[in-house]
Amino acid sequence: MCRRYHNLDHVDHNKTMVDMLRWMRERRKKVKDLSNPIPHAEEKMKEHIHLNKTKTSYTWIGHSTFLLQINGLNILTDPVFGRRMGFQKRLTAPGLEIHELPRIDIVVISHGHYDHLEFPSLKMLKGDPTFYVPAGLKPLFQKQGLYKVIEANWWDRLQYDSLSISFVPAQHWTRRNLFDMNTSHWGGWVFETGEQTFYFVGDTGYFRGFQEIGRRFDINTVFMPIGAYEPEWFMNISHINPEDSIKAYMDLGAKTFVPMHYGAYRLADDTGPEALQRLYNEWERLNLPKDKLRVHKIGETCWT
């Protein structure tokens, strides 16, 4: 009997086939402009990234994929470089191609959905990375021939050289086939360098867990999802909308907000520009400091 994982308070993503059909009917009535992709950075710091051994930086590759350079380590979050997701073409190319990446030391996976866990991408990475994955995913990695895998449960704190890595809750679900619903967990990852703390949220709806994460960690930069929220009656349990992403940021007490999970794949009915506009509107409505919101172009590198 496989273990089944749950959200806090047993909040379930319990949508039915009737709900799915209702969504499909709604989608046919919507006309969305997909001709305005999220832009790429005019200049990409490829050479600097390869030479960097001391400075802290992060580069948005697209969707939920970041290259973090921390304490001399190269870290990838949810590496997905595929040109398709199911029947959908990728809307924007990755900010860096796999062959342009440096040797990778650490890969963290937030959960098993295909837009966050793509084995062809993982197998093409340079280096000999250690894979940090939610509880329940290790057997799947081993079947794919990847054995350097460490599983984590919520609130587990792990160490890689001088870097502390913690697995924290999210409100989501996972499935890769008809028979493995929620047989592995989901969550976010917190990286503590000794000087700065980065929080990669993964995929989530808004939930009370953000307050507890904020109590436990002094977060400098949060990589926060803002897309795949429409229709909200269907998505709100498992995907956070832009307004609630700001509420989560405030719950965390984080210093800097970096949006992600928008503009690469059409996973729901919203578009990347729509998500960004709602984010900007709410940030302005709340009169939050403009320099604390860092919206990056694809392939853009930030040195911290």
N, C-alpha and C positions, 0 to 999 in steps of 0.2 A: 504494500500500500504506500503510494507516494504521499509525502507531506504536502499539504496545501497551505500557502502563506496568505496572510491577511493584512489589511490596513489597520491603523489605529482605530479603536472604537468599532472595528468590524464594518467599516464603511465599504460597501461593495459596488463594483462596476457591474451591475446586474442587468445590462441591457439585453433585450430579447430580439429575436428575428423580426418581430412586428415593429420594434423600435428602429431597427436597421432599414426596413422597407420604408418606414415613414421618412427617415432621413434621405433615402435615395429619391423619394418623390419630391421632397423639398429641394434637393440639389438640382433636379432637372429644371426647376423654375428660376434658378439663380443664374445670372450672367456675371461672371467675374473676369476682370481684365488681368491676364497673366503675362502681359507684354512688358511689364515694368519690373525687371528683376532687381534684386538687391545688388548694388554695385560692388565690384572688386576694387581693392586698393590700387592706386596708380603706381605705387612703388612697393615692391615686396622685398623684405629684408632677408632673402635666402642665404646670402653669404654670411651675414652677421649671425644668423641663427646657427649655422654650421660651426662657426668659430667660437660661439659663446660658451664659456665654461663657468662663468662667475656671476653674471648678471641675471636678475629675475625678469622674466618676460612671459607674455602669453600671446598666441597668434590664433585668431579665429579662422579655422579652415572651412567652416560652414556647418549649418544645422547645429548639432550638439558636440561637434568635434573641435577641440582646442588642443594646440601644442603648448604645454606649459614647460618653461625652463626654470627650475627651482633647485637651489643648492647644487648646481652642476649636473642635475638630472634632467633627462628629457621624458616628459610625461604626455600621454595622449588620453583624452577622454572620449569614450564612445566612438572609436574610429570607423567612419562609414564614408567610403569614397565611391560607392556604386553610382552608375549613371542612370539607374532605374530603381524604383521602389514599387514592386508589383507591376501594375500596368502603367504607372506614372513615370514619365521621364523626369530626371533631375532638372530643376529650373535654372540652377546656377552651377557652374563647375566648382570643384573644391578650390579653396584659396591656395593650397599647395597640393601637388600630386604626390603620391606615395614615394616615388623615386626621388623627390626633392626634399624629403624629410631627413633629418639626421638619424643616427642610430638611437633607437628607443629603449629606455630603461624600464619604464612602467606604463602599463595600460590599465585604466579603470573602466569598468562596464557598469552602467546604472541598472540595466535590466535586459531581458531577453528579446524584446521586440526588434523586428528586422531593421528598423531605422536607427537602432542603437547598437545592435550586435550583428556584424556582418563578417563572417569567417573568411571569405576571400580577401577582404582588406587586411584582417589580422595576420593572415599567412604571408602577406607580401611585405610586412614591415621589416626594416633593417634592424639588426641587433638581436639580442636574446632577451626580450622583455619578460618581466614578471607580470602576470595578469591577475588583477584584483577584481573579484566578481562576487555578486550576491550569492548567499547560501542557496544551494540547489543547482547551480550552473556548472560546477566542476565536471560532473560526468559528461556533459555535452561537449565541453572543451577537450576532454580526453578522447572522446570519439572522433574529434576532428584532428587528433594528433598533437594537441597543445597540452603539455604536462606541467609547465611551470606556472601553476595556478594556485591562488590563495583565496579561499572563500571567506566571506564575512557575514555576520549577522548585525542587525541594528545595534549601534553604539560600540561595536568592536573598535579597538584602537590598535593599530599595527605600526610597525617601525621598518623603514627602509633606509639604511644608513642614518643620516641626520634628519630625515624627513618623517614626521608623524602623519599617518593616514588613518582617518576614521570614516566608518560607514554609518550613515545617519538615515532616519526614516524619510519616506516620501509617501504620497497617496496616489497609488497607481494600480496596475495589474500587469500580468504578462501571459503571453501565449505564443507558441511557434508552430503548433500543429493542433489537430482536433482533440488530442488526448492529454495535453500537458498544461492545462489551464492552471496558473498560479502554483506550479510545482517548483518554481524558483522565486527568489525574493526580488525586491526592487528598492532603490534608495539613491541617496546622493553621497558624495565623497568630499571630505574636508581635509585639506593639506595645511599642515602647520610647519613653518620653516624655522621657527624661533624668533623671526622678526615680523613675518606677515602670515596671514591666514586666508586661504582661498577656499571657497565653497562652490563646488560643482553640483547643482541641484538635481540634475538628471531630468526626469519627466514626472510631473506631479500635478494634482489639483491643489487648490488652496486648502490647508488643514492646520489644526492647532499645533502640529509638530514644529512649525517654524518658530514658535515662541520658545519651545524647549531647546531647540538647536541654538537660538540666540542666547539663551542663558548659559549654555555650556561652552560656547566658543566666542572669541572676540574676532569677528569676521571683517577683514579689510575689503575683499572683493568677492562678490557673489555673481556667479554665472547663472542667470535666471531664465527659464523658458518663458516665452510670451505668445507662442503660436499654437495652432491646431486646437482652437477653442470653440469653433462654430460648426454646427449649431450648439449653443450652450446648454440646452436642455439635455443633449446627448453627451456632451464632452465634459461638463463642469466637474464631475467627480474626479476625473483623471488628467485633465489638462487645464492649466491655469490661464485665465484671460489677462490682458495687459493691466487692467486696473487692480485685480487681485494680486498680480505679481508685485506691484508696488506696495500693496498692503503687507505682503510677505516680507519684502525687503525691510519695511519699517519694523515688523515683528522681530526680525533678525538683529536689528540694530547695526546692520552692515554699513560700511562707509561708502563703497562704490558699487554701482549696479551696472552689470554688463549683460544685455539681452542676448538670447540665443533661441534656437529651436523655431526658426521662422525662415521662410524664403527659399529653402532648398528643395523640399518636396511638398506636393499638395496632399497633405494627410487629412485635411478637413476642408471646410468651405471658406475659411478666411484666407487672406493673402498676406504676404510679408509686408507690403506697404500699409495695408489696413492695420495690422498689428502694431507697427511702428507709430502710426498716426495716433492710435488710441493711447499708446504709451506716452507719447509726447504731450497729448492733451491732458492726461491725468497728472503727469508730472508738473505741468504748468498750473493746473487747477489747484494743486496742493501747495504750490509755491515752494517746491523743493529746490535745493541748490543745483544749478545747471551743471556745475563741474563734477557732480557726483554721479551723473548719468553718462556713461560712455558707450555710445552706439558706434560699433566698428564696421568698417567695410570688410568684405570677405578677403582673407589673406593679409589683413592689417595686423601689425605687431605692436604691442604696447610694452614699453619698458617701465618697470615699477621700482 
